[in-house]
Amino acid sequence: MFGSKKPQPPPSRGRINLPNIKHVPSMDIYQTMFEQARDNQPRDVEQLFVAPNTNLTYSLSVKVESGRNNPLWTLLEDDGTEAQMLWQQESGDFDLVNDMVCMSVQSTRAMDRSKTGMPALDPNASLTQPVPAMQQESRFQDDSVGFNSPPAVNPADLAGYNPEGSPSSSGSFHPTQSSSSLSTFQQPQSGGVDYLGDKMPSQSQHGPRFTAPEPQLETKSLEGSVESTQISTLISNLNNDGLTGRLEILGDESVGEVYFLNGVAMYAHVAGILGDNAVRELITWRKGTFAFFPDEKTEVRNVLKPMMDTVMEGIALLDKKKHLERMGLTTDAYLVKKSRNMSDTEVRLMLTKGEPLNVDKQIEVYRTIGHKYSLNDLLRDRPMESADWIPLIFNFLTCELIEIKPPDAVKVGALDFLGDGKKEVDALLESMVRQETGVLSYSAFLLYLQHEFYRFEAYGWPMSIILFEMNRKKEYDSNQKRGDLQTMFDVLPPSAVQNAARRIEMVKRPLDILGHYEMLEYALLLPNTRTASAAYVANRILQTLTVTPLIKNLDKKSLKLAFGVANLPADGDSVQQLLSAARKAKDRAVEANFPLIISKSYK
């Protein structure tokens, strides 16, 4: 009875070709391609399209395979004589694929402009979906601005080059004065840190030396939110439109800047990260606001790689970060080893399934992960930029070396098992705390400091201290005739100090000691901590204190912060030398544009 049926021919294994189009694919096409590839595994689905105002044809294909977590996208470019692959990306994020396609096409158009010296025709061609921020200035078009990419130069050969514009041995950053036109820019409430201290509002918060334009009534030609305009798209459009100026991005926890000259990124920095790495870091941001200030020029260059390459790297980094977050990764989430007894050879073998990174470095970081070890702990012990730690954690996860677990909802104290017997311990600790602030008294802090110094002497364990001040800024005009702007500082009200202490408790370890220091300052003692790790903690405290107002009417604009970091044995071999180094660093931070200084004897 079964033999009466005719055998069916095997399904076609050829490529599925969609009808050709004369524009960049829309989101509906990406969806259709994915659905076709998913329903016809493992066949490729191809979409051919022509880039506007060029003689180039592009082939975008997608393939879904059972062994892959996400579909594999491939983009080819054909100039009529030969075809070359521009990139491959494994991703289920259609927005990401659309960004990569659009930037690949825009990069080709920009190259055509740079070769001919003429702007590309039809600058408003629909290469991307319009975004509100772009519509404000017709995609930044300025007929007076050409696209003439200057050759790469050695920063040391440039006039006004200031090697102190990068992180020095002291850990400080030395920006210089900005254009007076900045004075009308009002920093949004939702991001960034006011690093100016008592500087004039017309001075730059960050950045190298640059040539200020003539005073203008309008200082911002473009502004918007990162949620509506991805940083990768924003940077690509500035690059393709050949604009000159400063792009300022205010994130939830930090501030970033990129200077452009005729569309070429010249200088970039964010949270101590400089150059190409800073651009990659900014591309991973998904929240915040941005503003573009035209005609502000820098004389220092630290962005050296082709912008298209850096943007692509940043997009790939963002895709990995999104995947990790979908798997539950947060700064407080635990990184748990699946096996605690793997040899280096076994770890190497497991890592062969991941991306080709430095195996020795991966093993070193893997060995760092301990019991109840969070991402925050890892970055504290081994400070790394996101461009370094994201690929590492991504590899560990995809190679099944670790799993990600949520943080504990309730942390259990070491003496909780005593029950009521713990009350006497709590009462003793309570007697050492200043009631109005909830922070350890100065004398109690010195007691803990003394005990930690004994451990340093006995075992050679490093110890660090973060000395800092928290004050309220009060601005007023002391001379109406001259218009001098002066700043006075008031101590924070007890409620603000209490809230600050609670936030610091969330950042520090249980063994770190927070206390008052002398009359109006505060200190954090970090046992068994080296300078780089202490600097990371200080930066985290800076971020957590400024991300939202401590109390009503006390936001980051009105909060004056200054942090000094010192360490034993890096800064001496006595408590006096440690405190003296921390004091000098903190005093320098008061006057610096960035409020965190590491002692100059940092090694």
LOLUMVO-558026 format. One record per residue (C-alpha): residue in one letter; x, y, z. Coordinates in steps of 0.001 Angstrom, whole numbers, padded with zeros to 6 digits, always signed. Layout:
residues N
AXYZ...
end
This chain:
residues 603
M+000000+000000+000000F+002906+002349+000641G+004538+001388-002637S+001782+003059-004641K+003147+006524-003798K+005692+008023-006129P+008981+009065-004500Q+009213+012819-003982P+012268+014634-005401P+014614+016059-002784P+014073+019735-002002S+016180+022209-003925R+019364+023170-002138G+020053+026226-004299R+020001+029854-003253I+016658+031636-002941N+016793+034931-004853L+014427+037763-003999P+013476+040352-006665N+016176+042981-007247I+015632+046435-005759K+017215+049862-006390H+017611+050973-002805V+018955+049724+000486P+016706+046998+001945S+014026+048065+004383M+013265+046403+007704D+010441+044431+006070I+012910+042909+003628Y+015244+041846+006443Q+012285+040184+008139T+011252+038430+004914M+014806+037235+004258F+015102+035799+007744E+011743+034017+007573Q+012592+032512+004175A+015987+031325+005450R+014463+029929+008639D+011797+027981+006760N+014227+026677+004122Q+017260+025704+006188P+020097+025577+005303R+019552+027433+002001D+020819+030996+001513V+018366+033790+000805E+019844+036576-001336Q+018723+040152-001941L+020469+042118-004707F+020267+045910-004594V+021932+048885-006269A+023449+051738-004267P+021988+055128-005289N+024224+057244-007566T+026870+054536-007957N+027583+051722-010389L+027886+049220-007554T+025667+046234-006912Y+025386+044670-003475S+024416+041151-002510L+023015+040657+000971S+022424+037040+001925V+021285+035298+005085K+021569+031688+006185V+020031+029870+009142E+021706+026702+010380S+020796+024451+013275G+024254+024763+014833R+024140+028571+015047N+022402+030667+017677N+021625+033450+015169P+021342+033794+011382L+024550+034497+009440W+024426+037627+007247T+026911+038286+004423L+027327+041443+002333L+029172+041385-001022E+030029+044356-003238D+030311+044026-007044D+031790+046841-009152G+031163+045052-012460T+034587+043429-012673E+034876+041543-009416A+032933+040928-006230Q+034388+041193-002744M+032972+040308+000644L+032631+043349+002908W+031619+041538+006078Q+029890+038607+007728Q+027850+038989+010892E+025966+036456+012990S+023043+038359+014485G+019315+038214+015049D+019136+041999+015477F+017699+043500+012267D+018556+047031+013414L+022191+046018+013720V+022207+044435+010245N+020534+047524+008795D+023171+049782+010378M+025999+047686+008969V+024485+047640+005477C+023816+051379+005468M+027288+052237+006734S+028914+049975+004145V+027029+051741+001357Q+027661+055194+002842S+031352+054418+003199T+031539+053654-000529R+029847+056961-001369A+032219+058802+000947M+035200+057180-000782D+033842+058341-004135R+033663+061899-002804S+037184+061780-001419K+038533+060545-004756T+036763+063136-006899G+036789+066049-004487M+033115+066561-005322P+030158+065883-003066A+028081+062835-003852L+024899+063459-005807D+021576+063439-004047P+022875+063678-000486N+019393+063035+000854A+019043+059674-000842S+017176+057309+001399L+020046+055169+002614T+018653+054878+006097Q+015355+055278+007775P+015034+058948+008740V+015526+059699+012403P+014163+062735+014234A+017560+064088+015200M+018780+063983+011609Q+015746+065824+010292Q+016589+068903+012328E+019436+069855+010050S+018672+067921+006856R+021278+065300+007754F+023830+067950+008756Q+024197+069277+005204D+026374+072361+004989D+027268+073405+001451S+030301+075257+002701V+031887+072103+004060G+033740+069764+001717F+035003+066272+002298N+038754+066561+002157S+040292+063990+004423P+043624+065221+005776P+046454+062706+005802A+047249+060896+009010V+049769+062825+011068N+051971+062220+014052P+050465+064105+017007A+053929+065149+018091D+054376+067028+014809L+051290+069159+015331A+051397+072653+016712G+050079+072861+020224Y+050556+069169+020861N+050249+068578+024569P+051322+065145+025763E+049541+065870+029021G+046296+065692+027092S+046389+061971+027590P+046442+060133+030869S+049747+060892+032504S+051620+058979+035092S+049535+060711+037669G+046364+059371+036195S+045099+062902+035523F+043718+064382+032350H+044458+067927+031290P+041897+069460+029003T+042281+072997+027816Q+040015+075945+027296S+037138+075597+024910S+035252+078051+022790S+033242+080734+024487S+030345+079647+022337L+029896+076697+024675S+028446+078947+027332T+024934+078648+025921F+024945+074865+026004Q+022928+073553+028928Q+023896+070069+030000P+020859+067769+030060Q+019800+066262+033313S+019984+062697+032081G+023688+062101+031705G+027264+063021+032264V+029309+064437+035070D+030098+068101+035532Y+033850+067871+035716L+034448+071602+035580G+034430+072198+039304D+034612+075948+039690K+035546+076667+036083M+033624+079103+033963P+030694+077619+032047S+032385+078666+028817Q+035279+076309+029384S+035402+072834+027927Q+034829+069954+030254H+037170+067706+028340G+039289+067601+025261P+042549+068703+023727R+043623+072076+022477F+041583+073337+019567T+040911+076472+017600A+037793+078266+018734P+035444+079658+016076E+034151+083192+016020P+031362+083852+018542Q+028015+082699+017203L+024458+083056+018360E+023701+079384+017741T+026246+076926+019093K+024493+073617+018464S+023599+072533+014939L+022296+069164+016057E+021076+067495+019205G+019033+064458+020067S+018808+061268+022085V+020896+058139+021711E+017741+056035+021996S+016400+057466+018718T+019732+057797+016905Q+022363+055128+017371I+025899+056410+017891S+027200+054332+014979T+024735+056000+012601L+025473+059436+014045I+029256+059098+013648S+028898+057678+010129N+026694+060578+009015L+029115+063158+010423N+031916+061347+008621N+030054+061085+005328D+028829+064682+005405G+032368+065976+005926L+031554+068171+008913T+033932+069929+011290G+033121+070280+014968R+032779+068553+018310L+030302+065796+019060E+029476+065606+022765I+027638+062556+024093L+026230+062559+027616G+025611+059036+028856D+024112+057742+032068E+027475+057537+033799S+030029+059447+031752V+030722+062018+029047G+032332+061357+025675E+033588+063643+022930V+034704+063183+019327Y+036277+066004+017302F+035812+065949+013523L+037775+067763+010817N+036119+067671+007394G+034341+064516+008459V+037469+062782+009719A+037472+061881+013406M+040582+063460+014924Y+040321+063097+018693A+038062+061026+020952H+037881+060318+024656V+035447+058949+027216A+036025+058101+030893G+039795+057942+030506I+039651+055918+027258L+041271+057614+024280G+041386+057356+020492D+039943+054466+018500N+039055+052602+021696A+036974+055583+022828V+035003+055537+019561R+034314+051823+019995E+033233+052427+023583L+030805+055187+022569I+029189+052985+019927T+028147+050546+022665W+026119+053277+024413R+022355+052997+024056K+021164+055715+026426G+021925+059402+026745T+021842+062607+024731F+024147+064174+022175A+024898+067598+020733F+027119+068656+017828F+029008+071965+018045P+030208+073067+014590D+033642+074502+013766E+035411+073483+016985K+038773+072095+015874T+041466+070109+017619E+045187+070214+016931V+045811+066800+018494R+044962+063532+016791N+044542+060177+018502V+041960+058530+016206L+044148+056856+013605K+042247+053885+012182P+039777+054262+009278M+036452+055257+010780M+034541+052547+008932D+036715+049842+010493T+036284+051276+013982V+032518+051630+013583M+032211+048027+012410E+034245+046859+015403G+032034+048921+017691I+028858+047443+016204A+030185+043906+016645L+031069+044790+020238L+027555+046125+020826D+026041+042935+019431K+028053+040832+021894K+027092+043136+024754K+023398+042790+023903H+023745+039004+023856L+025426+038988+027266E+022707+041210+028702R+020033+038899+027306M+021780+036092+029174G+021430+038087+032399L+024777+039875+032667T+024867+042943+034910T+027716+044409+036937D+026371+042576+040002A+025650+039259+038261Y+027840+036321+039239L+030261+034665+036809V+030197+031013+037852K+032663+028456+036510K+030964+025316+035229S+033961+023273+036332R+036402+024302+039056N+039084+021711+038312M+039880+022232+034629S+043528+022215+033631D+045001+024873+031354T+045085+022335+028528E+041371+021642+028940V+040590+025358+029026R+042617+025885+025843L+040694+023110+024141M+037349+024607+025161L+038414+028063+023929T+039070+026740+020419K+035286+026855+019910G+035250+030613+020466E+036603+033672+018728P+040378+033818+018156L+041570+035889+021115N+044829+035731+023042V+044539+032336+024740D+047067+033064+027486K+045209+036227+028465Q+041891+034376+028445I+043257+031677+030735E+044721+034307+033050V+041370+036083+033335Y+039528+032770+033699R+041754+031814+036632T+040899+035150+038285I+037222+034219+038589G+036585+032990+042116H+033706+032014+044379K+030741+034425+044283Y+032599+036523+041745S+030680+039249+039926L+031550+041217+036808N+032174+044186+039071D+034684+042095+041050L+036469+041097+037847L+036763+044674+036592R+037915+045759+040013D+040689+043151+040179R+041583+043466+036495P+040492+046881+035165M+039648+046501+031469E+037931+048533+028797S+034685+047167+027406A+036490+046390+024137D+038572+043905+026154W+036191+042366+028676I+033117+041965+026450P+034839+039566+023973L+036402+037660+026885I+033137+037089+028758F+031382+036352+025451N+033959+033645+024704F+033737+032159+028188L+029956+031953+027868T+029768+030576+024318C+032558+028065+025055E+030560+026885+028085L+033289+027725+030573I+031001+029862+032726E+027365+030567+033369I+025775+033817+034493K+023675+033846+037657P+021661+036736+039129P+022962+038507+042243D+021691+037483+045647A+018379+039098+046526V+019353+039170+050206K+022967+039089+051332V+023601+037005+054428G+025954+038449+057034A+028842+036383+058353L+027486+036541+061941D+023780+036186+061192F+023878+032629+062535L+024343+034098+066045G+020789+035429+066053D+020253+037773+069010G+023896+037361+069959K+024802+039545+067005K+023061+042546+068590E+026045+043312+070813V+028310+043405+067774D+025857+045712+065997A+025714+047984+069059L+029506+048217+069158L+029632+049167+065491E+026806+051665+066000S+028846+053436+068687M+031598+054053+066115V+029257+055685+063599R+028289+059362+063426Q+024541+059323+063861E+023751+062268+061585T+025463+060709+058546G+025584+056978+059257V+029302+056986+058344L+032158+055696+060497S+033794+058406+062635Y+037291+059697+061867S+038863+058048+064928A+037213+054699+064122F+038444+054946+060544L+042009+055484+061789L+041673+052376+063965Y+040821+050239+060926L+043597+051953+058950Q+046123+051042+061639H+045127+047367+061626E+045336+047211+057836F+048813+048750+057937Y+049908+045966+060300R+048755+043443+057697F+050717+045334+055045E+053852+045112+057170A+053357+041452+058109Y+052295+039970+054773G+053144+042588+052162W+049516+042941+051103P+048968+046201+049208M+046507+048720+050604S+044892+051731+048984I+042967+054741+050176I+040547+057017+048342L+040346+060449+049940F+037453+062537+048658E+035242+065525+049293M+031553+066054+048546N+030263+069629+048597R+027449+071697+047172K+028363+074376+044643K+026757+077774+045017E+027325+080202+042163Y+026759+083904+042354D+027875+087116+040637S+030116+088976+043093N+030783+091949+040836Q+027956+093121+038624K+030243+095523+036746R+032836+092937+035750G+030482+089988+035806D+032971+087831+037674L+031625+084389+038451Q+032793+082881+041698T+031866+079649+043367M+031371+078919+047012F+031050+075440+048457D+028692+074399+051213V+028840+071109+053072L+026226+068573+052058P+023194+068193+054300P+023170+064967+056366S+020428+063427+054214A+022604+063786+051099V+025593+062221+052883Q+023413+059316+054018N+022247+058690+050455A+025815+058960+049169A+026978+056421+051767R+024246+053991+050705R+025341+054255+047082I+028991+053735+047995E+028001+050641+050003M+026630+049175+046776V+029980+049690+045020K+032489+048714+047691R+033230+045280+049131P+032114+044361+052675L+035747+044506+053818D+036284+048055+052485I+035952+050722+055187L+034141+054023+054563G+034641+056766+057125H+034834+060471+057833Y+038264+062012+057350E+039237+064954+059524M+036498+067597+059531L+034762+067776+056145E+036220+064983+054028Y+035676+061265+053587A+037909+058270+052951L+037549+054713+051731L+040107+052141+052875L+040686+049298+050398P+042562+046323+051872N+044675+044141+049575T+044027+046488+046645R+046483+047893+044117T+046366+051370+042618A+044670+050484+039333S+041873+048650+041135A+041449+051536+043587A+041166+053961+040678Y+038452+051768+039180V+036511+051841+042463A+036896+055622+042707N+035547+056037+039200R+032601+053780+040025I+031848+055891+043094L+032034+059029+040968Q+029538+057536+038548T+027100+056293+041170L+027086+059648+042997T+026259+061609+039847V+023966+059341+037860T+020891+060726+039687P+020480+063544+042249L+021415+062607+045815I+018518+064696+047083K+016134+067194+045537N+017925+070183+043966L+021327+068515+044296D+022173+067115+040878K+025550+066624+039229K+025748+070290+038222S+025550+071506+041796L+027686+068717+043284K+031400+069364+043725L+033431+066146+043919A+037173+065520+044127F+038954+062172+044582G+042589+061394+045379V+043941+057829+045205A+047112+056597+046929N+048621+053202+047674L+051163+051309+049709P+053766+050296+048623A+053466+052494+045504D+053501+055749+047507G+055767+054837+050393D+055979+052466+053325S+054180+054304+056130V+050686+055513+056958Q+051928+059101+056977Q+053276+058798+053432L+050059+057130+052280L+047827+059872+053681S+050130+062622+052430A+050055+061217+048885A+046269+060893+048990R+045965+064484+050245K+048129+065869+047429A+046209+063913+044814K+042848+065057+046184D+043961+068696+046308R+045006+068467+042680A+041642+066940+041801V+039892+069977+043305E+041506+072196+040661A+041553+069695+037793N+038887+069396+035125F+038546+065686+035855P+037834+065173+039564L+039889+062022+040064I+043666+062079+040455I+046002+059181+041205S+049082+059993+043248K+051908+061041+040933S+054139+058286+042253Y+051767+055742+040687K+053711+052768+039350
end
